[in-house]
Amino acid sequence: MTNRNHEVVVTGVGLVTALGVGGDLHRTALTEGGFSPEAISDSERFAPYTVFPLPQIDWSEQIPRRGDQRQMENWQRLGVFAAGLALDDAGLKEDVEACASMDMIVAAGGGERDVAVDTLIVEEGRQRNDREQLLNEKLTTELRPTLFLAQLSNLLAGNISIVHKVTGSSRTLMGEQGAGISAIETAHARLAAGQSTHCLVGGAFVAERHDMLMVMEAVHALARNGLKPFWNEDGTANGMNLGTAGAFLVLETREHAEARGARIYVRLDGVLGDRGSREEDRLEQRLARLCDETVPADGDSDTVIFCGAAGTPELSRRERQFLSKRYPDSPLRTWGAVVGHSLEAQFTTGLALACLAIDEDRPVKPMAQGADAEIAKPPRSAIVTTIGHVRGEGVAHLSKLS
């Protein structure tokens, strides 16, 4: 059990989704005009699959040097950009001393593949029997060393260090949704135990990738044939639609934040993740334990649940059913219905949206048609969940400072 001697607070939010760039835009979408998922999804380019695409971004706003931009793939640019937004929001971007001592924890995937080379190998492999030799030939002639190195997962953290001068300790975690959960959990535990005073944590995912669509299709996770309502009438979901997201948070101990006069969004009361068998009711038992150890109360109408359901039909049904039974008075907000599912960045995206919603102090609009209930008052706390489409579960609780 973590020795929780220090309160942990969120002081910076950096968020990019298909809806657009920055906290102000997402804050407005959460509380004023509602969401318009049809306007920001693409069901044509990767048909029969739907993705929530990268919005228009002026990379130079957070990555000034063209040379830095050129040597990154889109998922790295997106992560570096979102990290810069979070640092700006926390008022730390120009504080050289604070950035130099800031810890960083990044959730990253395996990098973007060269789809043209993959296709070439597959096509020639259909015509040759010496496939091991073919593979060696193509790896030595078609891939440049610089391109391969640009795919290394820990180079996202490296590029954040180079561009934003965040040079404290650095950790990179891999493993889809579980990586994002563990990144936040690790940051919270270190801050709560006094092992760190301020930390940049988050991840990025780009949905417009044939390789990731192929991976998700291999496990039969993807929705097909256009954007449909997230939930069916029987409580199942309609399938996963991948969503682009760059999401970073600045977390600090409350003492550190108050000493520098920082604006505080919320207190991050607790974060826990786990993984294991989902047979019979083991998933529900594990979720119950995570909630017991993370959420301080039973939930009420002042608490909004940001449900990070992936969209896989039966698994998402179980997540929604568990939350509805456990917290019957707390309305659900299914954010995957409006920005898609972003794997490594999923958990941080939900936390970012929850921070903005609580800070805005206005009711949060429904996100999933026919499933998310209307609410009349602003939330004072939020529960954020993410269940990985194959493995990994996470729960966090955030609350407004009194």
N, C-alpha and C positions, 0 to 999 in steps of 0.2 A: 504494500500500500504506500502511495506517495505521501511523504511528509508535507502536508499542505500548510506551510507557515505564512504564505504570501497569497494575497488575492491577485488574480490574473485578469487584466482588462484588455480590451481591443481599442487601439488608438488610431489605426489606419486601415482603410479598406481600398483595395485596388481591384476593380472588376471590369472585365470585358466579356460580353456574350454576343450572341447574334442580335440582341436588342440594341447594342451600341456600346459606347465607351464611357466608363466613369460612373461614380456613385450617384451623382445628381440625376442622370438619366434613369438609372434603375430605381432610385428612390421615387421618382415621379411615376414610373410605371407600376410600382408596387402599390401606391396609395391614391393616385389621382385618376388616370385614364384607364386603368386596367391593362391587360395584356392583349395583344393581337398576334397570336402565334402564326396565323396564315401569312402575315406580312413579312415574317423573318425566316421562314423555312423554305427549303428547296427540294421539291419532289421530282424534278425533271433531270437534273444533271447526272444523278446517280441512280436513276430509276432501275428497279422498283423501290429503292430505298429513299427515305427522306432524311435530310440532314439540316441542322441549324448552322448556317455558315458564318465565316469570319466577317465582321462588319467592316466598313470602310475605316481605315486607320492611317493616320499620318505617323509613321514609325519614328520620324525625326523628333517628335515631341518628347520622347523618352529615350531614344537611341540616336544621339546627334550625329555620330560619325558614320558616314556611308560604308566605310570599310567594316565596321562592326556589324552593320545590318547585312551586308553581303555574305559574311561567313556563317550566318545563322540560317537554319531552316525556319519555317513559319512558326512551329510550335515553340522554338526557342525565342524568336522575336516576341511572340505573344506573352510568354512568361516574363521576359525582361521588361516588356512594356507594362504589364500589370504590376510587377514588383515596384517599378518606378512610380506608378500611380499611388500605391500604398504608402511609399515613403513620403511622397508629396503630401498626401492626406494627413499623415502623422506629423508633418512639420519637421521631418528629419533629413530630407533630401540634401540640404546644404550644410548639415551639421557633420562635418568631416570626422570629428572625434567620436560622435555617437555611431556613425556608420562603421567606423573602424573597429569598434568593440561589439557590434551587433552580431548575434548568432543568426544562422540561416538554415532552414530545413526545407528541402524541396522534394515534392512528389513528382516523379518523372516516369515516362514510358521509355520504350526502347529506341526512340528516335524515328524519323521518317525514312522509309525505305525508298530505294530507286526503283520505282515500278517498271520503268522501261527495261532495266537489266533483269529484273525478275521475269518479265514477260519473255525476254529473249532466251533465258535459260529454259523456261518451260517449253517454248516452241521448238527449240533445237533438241531438247531432251526427248521429244516425241519421235525424232527421226534418228536418234543414236542410241546405242546400247551401252557405250562407255561413259555413263553419266557422271561417275566420279571424276574422270579426267576432264569432261566437259565443264563441270563445276569449277575445278581448279583453273582451267583456262579463262573462264569468264571473270572469276574473282581477281585474277592477276592482270587482265587486260581491260576490263570494262569499268572497274571501280578505281578512282584515284584515292591515294591515302588520305588526302585532305578531306575528301567527301566522307570517307569512312569515319574519320575522327570527329567530324561535325555531328555524327549521330550519337556519340557517347552521352549517356543520360546525365552524367555529372557535369557536362559542359553547360547545362542551363544555369546551374549554380555558379559555374566559372564565369559565364558571361554577365550574370548579375553582379558579381564581384568586380569585373573589369569596368562595366558601364556605370554602376552606381556606387562603387567603392565600398561595398559591404564586405568587410574582410575579417570578421570574427570567425568563430568555428563554423564549419559547414558540413551538413549531412544531406545525402541524397538517398531517397527511398524509392524502390521500384515495386510494382505489384498491383497495378490497376487501382480499384477503389480502396483496397486495403492500404496502399501506400499513402493516399491522401488522408485517410483516417489516422494512420500511425504518425504522420508528420505533425498533425495538430495535437495528438495525444502526447507525443514526445515533447513538443514545445511547451505545452501546458504543464506537464510534470516537472520539467526543468525550472520553469519560472516559479511554480508553486513551492518547490523545494529550495529556492534560493540559489540554484546553480547557474542562473542566468537572470539578467535584468530586462533585456529587450531582445526581441527575436522577429525576424521576417520569415513567414512560413506560407507555403502555397504550392500551386502547380499550374500547368497549362495543358490543354488538349485541343487539337484541331480535328474537326469532324470530316473535313473534305479530303479524305484519304482512302484510296482504293484498298490499300493494304489492311487498314483497320476494319473497313467494311467486310473484307474477306474473312478476317479473324472472327468477327462477331457473327457472321453468317455461318461459319463452321460450327458454332455451338447453337445454331437456330435461335438466336436472340433477337434478330432484327424484325421490325415491322415492315410491311410491304404495301405497295400500291397507294401511296399518298398519305398525307397527314390526316389521321382520324382522332376522335376524342381519346384522351389518354385512358380513361376507364370505360369498361363495358358495364352494362346494367347488372350483370351477375357478379361484379366486384373484381373480375380479372382485368388485366391491362392488355393493351393492343399490340405490345411489342416495343422494342427499344428503337428510338430515333437518336442517333448520335448528335451531340451538340458541342459546338466550339465554345471554349471558356478559358480565360486566363483569370485566376483568382488568387490574390495574395492578401494576407493580413499582417499588420504589425501588432504583436502581442507584447505587453509589458507587465511587470509587477505594478500594482497600484501605487506603491511608494515612488517608484521611478517615474511613472507618468505624472503624478501630482507634483513631484519635485521640479519638473521642467515645465509645469503649467500646461500639459497636453489636454486636448479635448478627448474625453472618454466616451466611446459609443455605448459599450455594455461591459458587464462583468462576465467572464467566461467561467461559470461555476464548476464545471466538470466535463471531462471528455474521456470516453473509454472505447476501445475497440477490441474485437476478438474474432476468431474464426473457428470453424469446426463443422461437424456433420449437420446436415439439415434434414435428416430422415426423421419420420414421425413428428414429434413436437420438439425436437432438440433446438431448432432455430428459435422457437418461441420461448423456450426456457432460457436460452442464452440472452435473448433480447430483454427478458424480464430482469435477469441479473444485471445487465448493463444499465437498465433504467433505475433499478434499486440503488445502484452505487453512484449514479450520475445526477438524477433528477431529484431535487430536494423535496418536492411535494407531489400530490396526486394529479395536478393539472386542473385548470379551471378556464373560464371564458377569457381571462386575462392572458392566457398562455396560448400561443399559436404553434402548431406543429408544422415544421417545414420537412415534408416527407420526400426523401430523395429516391423514391422507387425507380428502379432502372427501366421498368416497362415490360419486362418478361412476364408473361401472363400470370402463371400460378404463383411465382415467388413474390411478385408485387402485390397480389391479392393477400398473401399471408402477412406481408408487412402492413398493409392498410388495415386489415382485420385486427391485427394485434394492437395497433395504435388506437383504433376506434374503441376497442373494448377496454383498453387500459386507461385511456384518457377521453371518456365520452363527452366531457364538457369543453374540450379543447378543439377548436376547428383545425382541419387539415389544409395545408397549402402545398399542392403537388407541383414543385417548380420545374420538374422535367417536362411538364406539358407546354411550357413556354420558352424554355431555352435548350431542351434536349438533355441527353445524358453524357457527361464529360469525363467518365472514368477517373483518372488520377486527380482531376480538378473538381470532381463532383462534390465531395464533402465540404471543401473550402468555399465553393460557390454557394452552397446552402447556408453556410455560416455568414458569408458576406451579405446575402440577401436578408437574413434574420437581423444582423446588426443594423442595416439600413432601415428595416421596418420598425424596429423598436425605437431607434433614434428619432425617426420621423414623427412619432407620437400621433399617428392617424391610423384608422382601420386599414387592414391589408385586404386588397381586392382578391376575389377568387381567381384561381389559375386554371384549374381543370374544370371544364364544362360539366355541369350536372353532378359534381362530386364535392367540390369545395364549398362549404356553407358560407353564406354572408355573415359578417360580423359587424357590430355597431360601434365597438369601442377599440381604442388603440391597445396593442399588446404590451404588457409589461415584462413578459419573458417569452422565451421560445425554446422548443425542443427540436433539434435537428437530427435526422436519421439518414443513414445511407447503408443499403445492403447491396453488396457486390453481386453481379450477375452470376458469378460462379462461387466466390468465397469472399469472406470479410464482411464484418458488420461494425457499425459505429454509431454512437449516440453522444450528443453534446447538449448541454443546457446553458443558456445565456439569460441574463436578467438585467433590467435597468437599475442603475444605481439610485438609491433613495436619496 
